[in-house]
Amino acid sequence: MTGWDTRIGYPNEHLGKSVIEEVKSPMYSTSVGLVLAGFKDLDDREKSYKERCECVQSYQPSEKNS
């Protein structure tokens, strides 16, 4: 229709060998991709949270004597 090159996506490129055969169908490529993107986002958020916690813990305000 558009004249653009296309390809059929197969989600098994990113899944383990023990996955049910039905999930390896191109019909599930978008779903699998969204789930993987969600897990990646969770990993990135956790990493960012840990970095912020380390910064807060390493910050020690100076004590002022009156």
C-alpha positions in Angstrom: 0.0 0.0 0.0 2.6 2.5 1.1 5.5 1.2 -0.9 7.7 1.1 2.2 9.7 -1.9 3.2 8.3 -3.9 6.1 9.1 -6.9 8.1 7.2 -9.3 10.3 8.2 -9.0 13.9 8.8 -12.1 15.9 8.9 -11.7 19.7 11.1 -14.8 20.1 14.2 -12.7 19.4 14.0 -11.5 23.1 12.4 -14.5 24.8 13.8 -17.6 26.4 13.5 -21.1 24.9 10.9 -22.2 27.4 8.2 -19.8 26.2 4.9 -21.3 25.0 4.8 -21.6 21.2 1.7 -19.4 21.0 3.5 -16.4 22.4 6.2 -16.7 19.7 3.5 -15.7 17.1 4.0 -12.4 15.3 0.5 -11.5 16.7 2.1 -11.0 20.1 5.1 -9.0 19.0 3.7 -5.6 20.2 2.6 -7.0 23.5 5.9 -8.7 24.2 7.7 -5.5 23.2 5.6 -3.4 25.6 6.1 -5.8 28.5 9.9 -5.7 27.9 9.9 -1.9 27.7 8.0 -1.8 31.0 10.5 -4.0 32.7 13.4 -1.9 31.3 11.7 1.3 32.6 11.3 -0.3 36.0 15.0 -1.2 36.0 15.9 2.4 35.0 13.7 3.8 37.7 15.2 1.6 40.4 18.7 2.5 39.3 17.8 6.2 39.4 16.2 5.8 42.9 19.2 4.0 44.3 21.5 6.8 42.9 19.4 9.5 44.5 19.4 7.6 47.8 23.1 7.3 47.8 23.4 11.0 47.2 21.1 11.8 50.1 22.9 9.5 52.4 26.3 10.9 51.5 25.1 14.5 52.1 25.9 15.6 55.6 25.0 19.2 56.5 27.6 21.1 58.5 26.8 21.6 62.1 26.8 25.1 63.4 27.8 25.8 67.0 26.0 28.7 68.6 
